[in-house]
């Protein structure tokens, strides 16, 4: 994944933000909407595209487009920077392939200790019971 190449493929749209900001909200388009089409990306290999499609399935549209919004700041430029950082983080996390877990054999000493502890707990509970007559 090339950071510069992938950023050049992003589409931005500025829209009017909701929330606080008074009259400024009504006049200025400070909210930034980022869209990224996974299928049309040239910065990603086919394998990376497949990984992202599976891992980000809940965040992607039917056409495999990732849409992110940011209206945290009153400045359009800052919102654009924030949404780019968020996007890069999502892509980076999505492309991480977890290590395959290797099953290990449980040592006999651990099994013995667990059984001993269970017997000990059982004995303690037996002493709490009412005596049988």
Beta strands, then each sheet from edge to edge (+ up, - down):
strand 1: 11-15
strand 2: 31-37
strand 3: 65-70
sheet 1: 1+ 2- 3+
end
